[in-house]
Amino acid sequence: MWCPRCDQGEVVRAKIMATGEVVRVCQECDALWPDDVEVKKDNFKDFSTFVKPKGLKGLWSELQRIP
């Protein structure tokens, strides 16, 4: 799926390894949607903003891509 926010990157499913949460995240602009939320331009969260309250840094190494 192409990212509706930036229209430049692919949105992929990934697991936040520290929490086990499944999300969808744009490989280009880091827009993030929880897996149970419809991917739309107006409802994304920034990856780093989403994970910082969980004690994470917002690095791609904190994610594991899943099919």
CHARMM-style PDB file with segment names, atoms N, HN, CA, C and O in Angstrom:
ATOM      1  N   MET     1       0.849  -1.167   0.000  1.00  0.00      PROA
ATOM      2  CA  MET     1       0.000   0.000   0.000  1.00  0.00      PROA
ATOM      3  C   MET     1       0.904   1.243   0.000  1.00  0.00      PROA
ATOM      4  O   MET     1       1.885   1.305   0.741  1.00  0.00      PROA
ATOM      5  N   TRP     2       0.564   2.219  -0.832  1.00  0.00      PROA
ATOM      6  HN  TRP     2      -0.233   2.168  -1.434  1.00  0.00      PROA
ATOM      7  CA  TRP     2       1.295   3.465  -0.917  1.00  0.00      PROA
ATOM      8  C   TRP     2       0.829   4.404   0.182  1.00  0.00      PROA
ATOM      9  O   TRP     2      -0.358   4.420   0.510  1.00  0.00      PROA
ATOM     10  N   CYS     3       1.721   5.175   0.752  1.00  0.00      PROA
ATOM     11  HN  CYS     3       2.684   5.162   0.485  1.00  0.00      PROA
ATOM     12  CA  CYS     3       1.407   6.054   1.879  1.00  0.00      PROA
ATOM     13  C   CYS     3       0.520   7.225   1.456  1.00  0.00      PROA
ATOM     14  O   CYS     3       0.879   7.977   0.550  1.00  0.00      PROA
ATOM     15  N   PRO     4      -0.634   7.383   2.103  1.00  0.00      PROA
ATOM     16  CA  PRO     4      -1.503   8.504   1.767  1.00  0.00      PROA
ATOM     17  C   PRO     4      -0.989   9.851   2.290  1.00  0.00      PROA
ATOM     18  O   PRO     4      -1.451  10.905   1.854  1.00  0.00      PROA
ATOM     19  N   ARG     5      -0.046   9.811   3.212  1.00  0.00      PROA
ATOM     20  HN  ARG     5       0.329   8.954   3.566  1.00  0.00      PROA
ATOM     21  CA  ARG     5       0.499  11.062   3.757  1.00  0.00      PROA
ATOM     22  C   ARG     5       1.529  11.675   2.810  1.00  0.00      PROA
ATOM     23  O   ARG     5       1.393  12.833   2.415  1.00  0.00      PROA
ATOM     24  N   CYS     6       2.557  10.909   2.443  1.00  0.00      PROA
ATOM     25  HN  CYS     6       2.668   9.969   2.764  1.00  0.00      PROA
ATOM     26  CA  CYS     6       3.653  11.459   1.643  1.00  0.00      PROA
ATOM     27  C   CYS     6       3.577  11.090   0.167  1.00  0.00      PROA
ATOM     28  O   CYS     6       4.186  11.751  -0.674  1.00  0.00      PROA
ATOM     29  N   ASP     7       2.836  10.043  -0.144  1.00  0.00      PROA
ATOM     30  HN  ASP     7       2.341   9.506   0.540  1.00  0.00      PROA
ATOM     31  CA  ASP     7       2.715   9.546  -1.516  1.00  0.00      PROA
ATOM     32  C   ASP     7       4.082   9.220  -2.125  1.00  0.00      PROA
ATOM     33  O   ASP     7       4.284   9.350  -3.332  1.00  0.00      PROA
ATOM     34  N   GLN     8       5.019   8.794  -1.263  1.00  0.00      PROA
ATOM     35  HN  GLN     8       4.855   8.688  -0.283  1.00  0.00      PROA
ATOM     36  CA  GLN     8       6.361   8.463  -1.740  1.00  0.00      PROA
ATOM     37  C   GLN     8       6.891   7.147  -1.190  1.00  0.00      PROA
ATOM     38  O   GLN     8       7.906   6.643  -1.671  1.00  0.00      PROA
ATOM     39  N   GLY     9       6.224   6.585  -0.195  1.00  0.00      PROA
ATOM     40  HN  GLY     9       5.399   6.994   0.195  1.00  0.00      PROA
ATOM     41  CA  GLY     9       6.740   5.371   0.431  1.00  0.00      PROA
ATOM     42  C   GLY     9       5.677   4.307   0.578  1.00  0.00      PROA
ATOM     43  O   GLY     9       4.478   4.575   0.495  1.00  0.00      PROA
ATOM     44  N   GLU    10       6.147   3.095   0.800  1.00  0.00      PROA
ATOM     45  HN  GLU    10       7.121   2.878   0.868  1.00  0.00      PROA
ATOM     46  CA  GLU    10       5.252   1.962   1.009  1.00  0.00      PROA
ATOM     47  C   GLU    10       4.915   1.835   2.493  1.00  0.00      PROA
ATOM     48  O   GLU    10       5.783   1.998   3.350  1.00  0.00      PROA
ATOM     49  N   VAL    11       3.670   1.548   2.785  1.00  0.00      PROA
ATOM     50  HN  VAL    11       2.964   1.416   2.089  1.00  0.00      PROA
ATOM     51  CA  VAL    11       3.234   1.303   4.156  1.00  0.00      PROA
ATOM     52  C   VAL    11       3.355  -0.203   4.403  1.00  0.00      PROA
ATOM     53  O   VAL    11       2.770  -1.008   3.679  1.00  0.00      PROA
ATOM     54  N   VAL    12       4.113  -0.569   5.426  1.00  0.00      PROA
ATOM     55  HN  VAL    12       4.589   0.085   6.015  1.00  0.00      PROA
ATOM     56  CA  VAL    12       4.350  -1.975   5.735  1.00  0.00      PROA
ATOM     57  C   VAL    12       3.871  -2.298   7.142  1.00  0.00      PROA
ATOM     58  O   VAL    12       3.792  -1.417   7.998  1.00  0.00      PROA
ATOM     59  N   ARG    13       3.553  -3.562   7.375  1.00  0.00      PROA
ATOM     60  HN  ARG    13       3.617  -4.278   6.680  1.00  0.00      PROA
ATOM     61  CA  ARG    13       3.174  -4.019   8.715  1.00  0.00      PROA
ATOM     62  C   ARG    13       4.451  -4.351   9.476  1.00  0.00      PROA
ATOM     63  O   ARG    13       5.397  -4.915   8.926  1.00  0.00      PROA
ATOM     64  N   ALA    14       4.450  -3.988  10.751  1.00  0.00      PROA
ATOM     65  HN  ALA    14       3.681  -3.531  11.198  1.00  0.00      PROA
ATOM     66  CA  ALA    14       5.614  -4.253  11.580  1.00  0.00      PROA
ATOM     67  C   ALA    14       5.169  -4.446  13.025  1.00  0.00      PROA
ATOM     68  O   ALA    14       4.099  -3.999  13.440  1.00  0.00      PROA
ATOM     69  N   LYS    15       6.021  -5.123  13.767  1.00  0.00      PROA
ATOM     70  HN  LYS    15       6.890  -5.486  13.430  1.00  0.00      PROA
ATOM     71  CA  LYS    15       5.771  -5.314  15.195  1.00  0.00      PROA
ATOM     72  C   LYS    15       6.785  -4.485  15.969  1.00  0.00      PROA
ATOM     73  O   LYS    15       7.981  -4.521  15.681  1.00  0.00      PROA
ATOM     74  N   ILE    16       6.296  -3.737  16.954  1.00  0.00      PROA
ATOM     75  HN  ILE    16       5.324  -3.708  17.188  1.00  0.00      PROA
ATOM     76  CA  ILE    16       7.200  -3.035  17.858  1.00  0.00      PROA
ATOM     77  C   ILE    16       7.719  -4.097  18.817  1.00  0.00      PROA
ATOM     78  O   ILE    16       6.971  -4.604  19.653  1.00  0.00      PROA
ATOM     79  N   MET    17       8.978  -4.426  18.696  1.00  0.00      PROA
ATOM     80  HN  MET    17       9.585  -4.013  18.017  1.00  0.00      PROA
ATOM     81  CA  MET    17       9.518  -5.583  19.407  1.00  0.00      PROA
ATOM     82  C   MET    17       9.391  -5.473  20.922  1.00  0.00      PROA
ATOM     83  O   MET    17       9.154  -6.480  21.589  1.00  0.00      PROA
ATOM     84  N   ALA    18       9.542  -4.284  21.476  1.00  0.00      PROA
ATOM     85  HN  ALA    18       9.734  -3.466  20.934  1.00  0.00      PROA
ATOM     86  CA  ALA    18       9.492  -4.129  22.935  1.00  0.00      PROA
ATOM     87  C   ALA    18       8.099  -4.314  23.513  1.00  0.00      PROA
ATOM     88  O   ALA    18       7.959  -4.705  24.672  1.00  0.00      PROA
ATOM     89  N   THR    19       7.062  -4.037  22.721  1.00  0.00      PROA
ATOM     90  HN  THR    19       7.176  -3.719  21.779  1.00  0.00      PROA
ATOM     91  CA  THR    19       5.697  -4.095  23.241  1.00  0.00      PROA
ATOM     92  C   THR    19       4.838  -5.177  22.595  1.00  0.00      PROA
ATOM     93  O   THR    19       3.805  -5.563  23.143  1.00  0.00      PROA
ATOM     94  N   GLY    20       5.266  -5.668  21.428  1.00  0.00      PROA
ATOM     95  HN  GLY    20       6.105  -5.354  20.983  1.00  0.00      PROA
ATOM     96  CA  GLY    20       4.479  -6.663  20.712  1.00  0.00      PROA
ATOM     97  C   GLY    20       3.346  -6.069  19.885  1.00  0.00      PROA
ATOM     98  O   GLY    20       2.612  -6.801  19.222  1.00  0.00      PROA
ATOM     99  N   GLU    21       3.199  -4.742  19.919  1.00  0.00      PROA
ATOM    100  HN  GLU    21       3.795  -4.147  20.458  1.00  0.00      PROA
ATOM    101  CA  GLU    21       2.133  -4.090  19.155  1.00  0.00      PROA
ATOM    102  C   GLU    21       2.394  -4.205  17.660  1.00  0.00      PROA
ATOM    103  O   GLU    21       3.528  -4.056  17.205  1.00  0.00      PROA
ATOM    104  N   VAL    22       1.341  -4.470  16.904  1.00  0.00      PROA
ATOM    105  HN  VAL    22       0.420  -4.591  17.273  1.00  0.00      PROA
ATOM    106  CA  VAL    22       1.436  -4.521  15.453  1.00  0.00      PROA
ATOM    107  C   VAL    22       0.934  -3.185  14.910  1.00  0.00      PROA
ATOM    108  O   VAL    22      -0.136  -2.702  15.280  1.00  0.00      PROA
ATOM    109  N   VAL    23       1.734  -2.610  14.028  1.00  0.00      PROA
ATOM    110  HN  VAL    23       2.603  -3.002  13.727  1.00  0.00      PROA
ATOM    111  CA  VAL    23       1.417  -1.312  13.452  1.00  0.00      PROA
ATOM    112  C   VAL    23       1.660  -1.371  11.949  1.00  0.00      PROA
ATOM    113  O   VAL    23       2.199  -2.346  11.426  1.00  0.00      PROA
ATOM    114  N   ARG    24       1.257  -0.319  11.281  1.00  0.00      PROA
ATOM    115  HN  ARG    24       0.819   0.473  11.706  1.00  0.00      PROA
ATOM    116  CA  ARG    24       1.615  -0.118   9.882  1.00  0.00      PROA
ATOM    117  C   ARG    24       2.362   1.208   9.822  1.00  0.00      PROA
ATOM    118  O   ARG    24       1.932   2.202  10.406  1.00  0.00      PROA
ATOM    119  N   VAL    25       3.480   1.209   9.111  1.00  0.00      PROA
ATOM    120  HN  VAL    25       3.829   0.401   8.636  1.00  0.00      PROA
ATOM    121  CA  VAL    25       4.345   2.385   9.104  1.00  0.00      PROA
ATOM    122  C   VAL    25       4.888   2.619   7.695  1.00  0.00      PROA
ATOM    123  O   VAL    25       5.208   1.676   6.971  1.00  0.00      PROA
ATOM    124  N   CYS    26       4.985   3.893   7.325  1.00  0.00      PROA
ATOM    125  HN  CYS    26       4.725   4.659   7.913  1.00  0.00      PROA
ATOM    126  CA  CYS    26       5.524   4.260   6.017  1.00  0.00      PROA
ATOM    127  C   CYS    26       7.039   4.200   6.060  1.00  0.00      PROA
ATOM    128  O   CYS    26       7.663   4.749   6.968  1.00  0.00      PROA
ATOM    129  N   GLN    27       7.628   3.536   5.082  1.00  0.00      PROA
ATOM    130  HN  GLN    27       7.121   3.090   4.344  1.00  0.00      PROA
ATOM    131  CA  GLN    27       9.078   3.407   5.029  1.00  0.00      PROA
ATOM    132  C   GLN    27       9.765   4.722   4.659  1.00  0.00      PROA
ATOM    133  O   GLN    27      10.976   4.847   4.838  1.00  0.00      PROA
ATOM    134  N   GLU    28       9.037   5.680   4.160  1.00  0.00      PROA
ATOM    135  HN  GLU    28       8.052   5.578   4.015  1.00  0.00      PROA
ATOM    136  CA  GLU    28       9.620   6.954   3.746  1.00  0.00      PROA
ATOM    137  C   GLU    28       9.457   8.055   4.794  1.00  0.00      PROA
ATOM    138  O   GLU    28      10.440   8.682   5.190  1.00  0.00      PROA
ATOM    139  N   CYS    29       8.230   8.295   5.245  1.00  0.00      PROA
ATOM    140  HN  CYS    29       7.432   7.786   4.923  1.00  0.00      PROA
ATOM    141  CA  CYS    29       7.974   9.458   6.111  1.00  0.00      PROA
ATOM    142  C   CYS    29       7.706   9.094   7.578  1.00  0.00      PROA
ATOM    143  O   CYS    29       7.502   9.987   8.400  1.00  0.00      PROA
ATOM    144  N   ASP    30       7.704   7.806   7.916  1.00  0.00      PROA
ATOM    145  HN  ASP    30       7.870   7.081   7.248  1.00  0.00      PROA
ATOM    146  CA  ASP    30       7.505   7.335   9.291  1.00  0.00      PROA
ATOM    147  C   ASP    30       6.109   7.599   9.847  1.00  0.00      PROA
ATOM    148  O   ASP    30       5.918   7.604  11.063  1.00  0.00      PROA
ATOM    149  N   ALA    31       5.134   7.819   8.966  1.00  0.00      PROA
ATOM    150  HN  ALA    31       5.289   7.816   7.979  1.00  0.00      PROA
ATOM    151  CA  ALA    31       3.749   7.892   9.435  1.00  0.00      PROA
ATOM    152  C   ALA    31       3.369   6.517   9.957  1.00  0.00      PROA
ATOM    153  O   ALA    31       3.763   5.506   9.376  1.00  0.00      PROA
ATOM    154  N   LEU    32       2.621   6.465  11.029  1.00  0.00      PROA
ATOM    155  HN  LEU    32       2.301   7.287  11.501  1.00  0.00      PROA
ATOM    156  CA  LEU    32       2.283   5.204  11.675  1.00  0.00      PROA
ATOM    157  C   LEU    32       0.786   5.136  11.950  1.00  0.00      PROA
ATOM    158  O   LEU    32       0.153   6.130  12.309  1.00  0.00      PROA
ATOM    159  N   TRP    33       0.239   3.935  11.772  1.00  0.00      PROA
ATOM    160  HN  TRP    33       0.753   3.128  11.481  1.00  0.00      PROA
ATOM    161  CA  TRP    33      -1.150   3.640  12.102  1.00  0.00      PROA
ATOM    162  C   TRP    33      -1.177   2.335  12.889  1.00  0.00      PROA
ATOM    163  O   TRP    33      -0.579   1.353  12.448  1.00  0.00      PROA
ATOM    164  N   PRO    34      -1.853   2.288  14.045  1.00  0.00      PROA
ATOM    165  CA  PRO    34      -2.056   0.996  14.710  1.00  0.00      PROA
ATOM    166  C   PRO    34      -2.749   0.046  13.728  1.00  0.00      PROA
ATOM    167  O   PRO    34      -3.498   0.487  12.856  1.00  0.00      PROA
ATOM    168  N   ASP    35      -2.501  -1.228  13.872  1.00  0.00      PROA
ATOM    169  HN  ASP    35      -1.893  -1.585  14.580  1.00  0.00      PROA
ATOM    170  CA  ASP    35      -2.982  -2.213  12.902  1.00  0.00      PROA
ATOM    171  C   ASP    35      -4.499  -2.235  12.768  1.00  0.00      PROA
ATOM    172  O   ASP    35      -5.021  -2.613  11.719  1.00  0.00      PROA
ATOM    173  N   ASP    36      -5.213  -1.833  13.817  1.00  0.00      PROA
ATOM    174  HN  ASP    36      -4.789  -1.526  14.669  1.00  0.00      PROA
ATOM    175  CA  ASP    36      -6.677  -1.883  13.765  1.00  0.00      PROA
ATOM    176  C   ASP    36      -7.307  -0.569  13.293  1.00  0.00      PROA
ATOM    177  O   ASP    36      -8.524  -0.402  13.369  1.00  0.00      PROA
ATOM    178  N   VAL    37      -6.480   0.362  12.805  1.00  0.00      PROA
ATOM    179  HN  VAL    37      -5.491   0.226  12.743  1.00  0.00      PROA
ATOM    180  CA  VAL    37      -6.957   1.668  12.344  1.00  0.00      PROA
ATOM    181  C   VAL    37      -6.814   1.738  10.821  1.00  0.00      PROA
ATOM    182  O   VAL    37      -5.802   1.312  10.264  1.00  0.00      PROA
ATOM    183  N   GLU    38      -7.830   2.275  10.162  1.00  0.00      PROA
ATOM    184  HN  GLU    38      -8.652   2.620  10.614  1.00  0.00      PROA
ATOM    185  CA  GLU    38      -7.773   2.430   8.715  1.00  0.00      PROA
ATOM    186  C   GLU    38      -6.673   3.430   8.342  1.00  0.00      PROA
ATOM    187  O   GLU    38      -6.557   4.493   8.951  1.00  0.00      PROA
ATOM    188  N   VAL    39      -5.879   3.079   7.345  1.00  0.00      PROA
ATOM    189  HN  VAL    39      -5.974   2.215   6.850  1.00  0.00      PROA
ATOM    190  CA  VAL    39      -4.796   3.945   6.897  1.00  0.00      PROA
ATOM    191  C   VAL    39      -5.388   5.061   6.036  1.00  0.00      PROA
ATOM    192  O   VAL    39      -5.862   4.827   4.925  1.00  0.00      PROA
ATOM    193  N   LYS    40      -5.346   6.295   6.587  1.00  0.00      PROA
ATOM    194  HN  LYS    40      -4.961   6.485   7.490  1.00  0.00      PROA
ATOM    195  CA  LYS    40      -5.842   7.462   5.869  1.00  0.00      PROA
ATOM    196  C   LYS    40      -4.887   8.624   6.098  1.00  0.00      PROA
ATOM    197  O   LYS    40      -4.096   8.612   7.041  1.00  0.00      PROA
ATOM    198  N   LYS    41      -4.965   9.618   5.236  1.00  0.00      PROA
ATOM    199  HN  LYS    41      -5.608   9.628   4.470  1.00  0.00      PROA
ATOM    200  CA  LYS    41      -4.057  10.767   5.314  1.00  0.00      PROA
ATOM    201  C   LYS    41      -4.218  11.567   6.599  1.00  0.00      PROA
ATOM    202  O   LYS    41      -3.253  12.149   7.093  1.00  0.00      PROA
ATOM    203  N   ASP    42      -5.422  11.600   7.140  1.00  0.00      PROA
ATOM    204  HN  ASP    42      -6.206  11.127   6.739  1.00  0.00      PROA
ATOM    205  CA  ASP    42      -5.680  12.482   8.267  1.00  0.00      PROA
ATOM    206  C   ASP    42      -5.682  11.810   9.642  1.00  0.00      PROA
ATOM    207  O   ASP    42      -6.084  12.435  10.623  1.00  0.00      PROA
ATOM    208  N   ASN    43      -5.242  10.552   9.734  1.00  0.00      PROA
ATOM    209  HN  ASN    43      -4.916  10.045   8.936  1.00  0.00      PROA
ATOM    210  CA  ASN    43      -5.290   9.900  11.040  1.00  0.00      PROA
ATOM    211  C   ASN    43      -3.994   9.182  11.434  1.00  0.00      PROA
ATOM    212  O   ASN    43      -4.024   8.265  12.254  1.00  0.00      PROA
ATOM    213  N   PHE    44      -2.872   9.587  10.864  1.00  0.00      PROA
ATOM    214  HN  PHE    44      -2.848  10.332  10.198  1.00  0.00      PROA
ATOM    215  CA  PHE    44      -1.593   8.954  11.203  1.00  0.00      PROA
ATOM    216  C   PHE    44      -1.020   9.566  12.475  1.00  0.00      PROA
ATOM    217  O   PHE    44      -1.426  10.639  12.921  1.00  0.00      PROA
ATOM    218  N   LYS    45      -0.062   8.841  13.038  1.00  0.00      PROA
ATOM    219  HN  LYS    45       0.268   7.969  12.676  1.00  0.00      PROA
ATOM    220  CA  LYS    45       0.753   9.374  14.134  1.00  0.00      PROA
ATOM    221  C   LYS    45       2.198   9.256  13.677  1.00  0.00      PROA
ATOM    222  O   LYS    45       2.531   8.360  12.902  1.00  0.00      PROA
ATOM    223  N   ASP    46       3.039  10.130  14.137  1.00  0.00      PROA
ATOM    224  HN  ASP    46       2.769  10.859  14.766  1.00  0.00      PROA
ATOM    225  CA  ASP    46       4.454  10.038  13.823  1.00  0.00      PROA
ATOM    226  C   ASP    46       5.046   8.861  14.610  1.00  0.00      PROA
ATOM    227  O   ASP    46       4.772   8.713  15.801  1.00  0.00      PROA
ATOM    228  N   PHE    47       5.843   8.039  13.958  1.00  0.00      PROA
ATOM    229  HN  PHE    47       6.066   8.160  12.991  1.00  0.00      PROA
ATOM    230  CA  PHE    47       6.425   6.853  14.586  1.00  0.00      PROA
ATOM    231  C   PHE    47       7.131   7.214  15.896  1.00  0.00      PROA
ATOM    232  O   PHE    47       6.856   6.604  16.929  1.00  0.00      PROA
ATOM    233  N   SER    48       8.031   8.189  15.868  1.00  0.00      PROA
ATOM    234  HN  SER    48       8.255   8.684  15.029  1.00  0.00      PROA
ATOM    235  CA  SER    48       8.784   8.518  17.086  1.00  0.00      PROA
ATOM    236  C   SER    48       7.875   9.071  18.184  1.00  0.00      PROA
ATOM    237  O   SER    48       8.092   8.786  19.362  1.00  0.00      PROA
ATOM    238  N   THR    49       6.873   9.848  17.819  1.00  0.00      PROA
ATOM    239  HN  THR    49       6.697  10.079  16.862  1.00  0.00      PROA
ATOM    240  CA  THR    49       5.925  10.375  18.798  1.00  0.00      PROA
ATOM    241  C   THR    49       5.115   9.254  19.436  1.00  0.00      PROA
ATOM    242  O   THR    49       4.798   9.309  20.624  1.00  0.00      PROA
ATOM    243  N   PHE    50       4.781   8.240  18.645  1.00  0.00      PROA
ATOM    244  HN  PHE    50       5.039   8.196  17.680  1.00  0.00      PROA
ATOM    245  CA  PHE    50       3.999   7.109  19.124  1.00  0.00      PROA
ATOM    246  C   PHE    50       4.784   6.253  20.120  1.00  0.00      PROA
ATOM    247  O   PHE    50       4.214   5.773  21.100  1.00  0.00      PROA
ATOM    248  N   VAL    51       6.082   6.056  19.882  1.00  0.00      PROA
ATOM    249  HN  VAL    51       6.545   6.445  19.086  1.00  0.00      PROA
ATOM    250  CA  VAL    51       6.853   5.125  20.722  1.00  0.00      PROA
ATOM    251  C   VAL    51       7.614   5.777  21.880  1.00  0.00      PROA
ATOM    252  O   VAL    51       7.985   5.086  22.829  1.00  0.00      PROA
ATOM    253  N   LYS    52       7.852   7.070  21.825  1.00  0.00      PROA
ATOM    254  HN  LYS    52       7.551   7.632  21.055  1.00  0.00      PROA
ATOM    255  CA  LYS    52       8.616   7.710  22.917  1.00  0.00      PROA
ATOM    256  C   LYS    52       7.960   7.543  24.281  1.00  0.00      PROA
ATOM    257  O   LYS    52       8.680   7.293  25.248  1.00  0.00      PROA
ATOM    258  N   PRO    53       6.622   7.665  24.427  1.00  0.00      PROA
ATOM    259  CA  PRO    53       6.017   7.426  25.739  1.00  0.00      PROA
ATOM    260  C   PRO    53       6.201   5.985  26.239  1.00  0.00      PROA
ATOM    261  O   PRO    53       6.001   5.704  27.421  1.00  0.00      PROA
ATOM    262  N   LYS    54       6.580   5.088  25.343  1.00  0.00      PROA
ATOM    263  HN  LYS    54       6.742   5.316  24.383  1.00  0.00      PROA
ATOM    264  CA  LYS    54       6.815   3.682  25.705  1.00  0.00      PROA
ATOM    265  C   LYS    54       8.281   3.452  26.076  1.00  0.00      PROA
ATOM    266  O   LYS    54       8.692   2.317  26.321  1.00  0.00      PROA
ATOM    267  N   GLY    55       9.067   4.534  26.118  1.00  0.00      PROA
ATOM    268  HN  GLY    55       8.733   5.456  25.919  1.00  0.00      PROA
ATOM    269  CA  GLY    55      10.483   4.426  26.473  1.00  0.00      PROA
ATOM    270  C   GLY    55      11.374   4.040  25.314  1.00  0.00      PROA
ATOM    271  O   GLY    55      12.507   3.610  25.530  1.00  0.00      PROA
ATOM    272  N   LEU    56      10.895   4.181  24.089  1.00  0.00      PROA
ATOM    273  HN  LEU    56       9.975   4.531  23.914  1.00  0.00      PROA
ATOM    274  CA  LEU    56      11.671   3.822  22.904  1.00  0.00      PROA
ATOM    275  C   LEU    56      12.156   5.079  22.199  1.00  0.00      PROA
ATOM    276  O   LEU    56      11.686   6.181  22.480  1.00  0.00      PROA
ATOM    277  N   LYS    57      13.103   4.902  21.276  1.00  0.00      PROA
ATOM    278  HN  LYS    57      13.484   4.006  21.047  1.00  0.00      PROA
ATOM    279  CA  LYS    57      13.720   6.045  20.605  1.00  0.00      PROA
ATOM    280  C   LYS    57      13.116   6.357  19.241  1.00  0.00      PROA
ATOM    281  O   LYS    57      13.404   7.411  18.673  1.00  0.00      PROA
ATOM    282  N   GLY    58      12.303   5.483  18.712  1.00  0.00      PROA
ATOM    283  HN  GLY    58      12.070   4.627  19.173  1.00  0.00      PROA
ATOM    284  CA  GLY    58      11.733   5.718  17.388  1.00  0.00      PROA
ATOM    285  C   GLY    58      12.665   5.307  16.270  1.00  0.00      PROA
ATOM    286  O   GLY    58      12.672   5.922  15.203  1.00  0.00      PROA
ATOM    287  N   LEU    59      13.452   4.272  16.505  1.00  0.00      PROA
ATOM    288  HN  LEU    59      13.447   3.772  17.371  1.00  0.00      PROA
ATOM    289  CA  LEU    59      14.394   3.763  15.508  1.00  0.00      PROA
ATOM    290  C   LEU    59      13.794   2.567  14.778  1.00  0.00      PROA
ATOM    291  O   LEU    59      13.048   1.778  15.359  1.00  0.00      PROA
ATOM    292  N   TRP    60      14.130   2.446  13.494  1.00  0.00      PROA
ATOM    293  HN  TRP    60      14.736   3.086  13.022  1.00  0.00      PROA
ATOM    294  CA  TRP    60      13.626   1.304  12.725  1.00  0.00      PROA
ATOM    295  C   TRP    60      14.141  -0.021  13.280  1.00  0.00      PROA
ATOM    296  O   TRP    60      13.521  -1.062  13.060  1.00  0.00      PROA
ATOM    297  N   SER    61      15.244   0.001  13.983  1.00  0.00      PROA
ATOM    298  HN  SER    61      15.747   0.846  14.161  1.00  0.00      PROA
ATOM    299  CA  SER    61      15.782  -1.227  14.592  1.00  0.00      PROA
ATOM    300  C   SER    61      14.878  -1.724  15.721  1.00  0.00      PROA
ATOM    301  O   SER    61      15.020  -2.862  16.167  1.00  0.00      PROA
ATOM    302  N   GLU    62      13.955  -0.888  16.184  1.00  0.00      PROA
ATOM    303  HN  GLU    62      13.839   0.037  15.821  1.00  0.00      PROA
ATOM    304  CA  GLU    62      13.000  -1.297  17.222  1.00  0.00      PROA
ATOM    305  C   GLU    62      11.778  -2.004  16.634  1.00  0.00      PROA
ATOM    306  O   GLU    62      10.894  -2.449  17.367  1.00  0.00      PROA
ATOM    307  N   LEU    63      11.740  -2.101  15.294  1.00  0.00      PROA
ATOM    308  HN  LEU    63      12.458  -1.740  14.699  1.00  0.00      PROA
ATOM    309  CA  LEU    63      10.631  -2.747  14.594  1.00  0.00      PROA
ATOM    310  C   LEU    63      11.078  -4.039  13.952  1.00  0.00      PROA
ATOM    311  O   LEU    63      12.245  -4.203  13.598  1.00  0.00      PROA
ATOM    312  N   GLN    64      10.140  -4.951  13.806  1.00  0.00      PROA
ATOM    313  HN  GLN    64       9.191  -4.818  14.094  1.00  0.00      PROA
ATOM    314  CA  GLN    64      10.364  -6.174  13.035  1.00  0.00      PROA
ATOM    315  C   GLN    64       9.273  -6.219  11.975  1.00  0.00      PROA
ATOM    316  O   GLN    64       8.087  -6.283  12.301  1.00  0.00      PROA
ATOM    317  N   ARG    65       9.668  -6.186  10.717  1.00  0.00      PROA
ATOM    318  HN  ARG    65      10.630  -6.135  10.452  1.00  0.00      PROA
ATOM    319  CA  ARG    65       8.699  -6.228   9.628  1.00  0.00      PROA
ATOM    320  C   ARG    65       8.004  -7.588   9.615  1.00  0.00      PROA
ATOM    321  O   ARG    65       8.645  -8.627   9.779  1.00  0.00      PROA
ATOM    322  N   ILE    66       6.698  -7.567   9.420  1.00  0.00      PROA
ATOM    323  HN  ILE    66       6.177  -6.723   9.286  1.00  0.00      PROA
ATOM    324  CA  ILE    66       5.926  -8.803   9.346  1.00  0.00      PROA
ATOM    325  C   ILE    66       5.044  -8.760   8.091  1.00  0.00      PROA
ATOM    326  O   ILE    66       4.692  -7.682   7.612  1.00  0.00      PROA
ATOM    327  N   PRO    67       4.693  -9.931   7.570  1.00  0.00      PROA
ATOM    328  CA  PRO    67       3.842  -9.960   6.366  1.00  0.00      PROA
ATOM    329  C   PRO    67       2.428  -9.503   6.634  1.00  0.00      PROA
ATOM    330  OT1 PRO    67       1.604  -9.476   5.720  1.00  0.00      PROA
TER     331      PRO     67
END
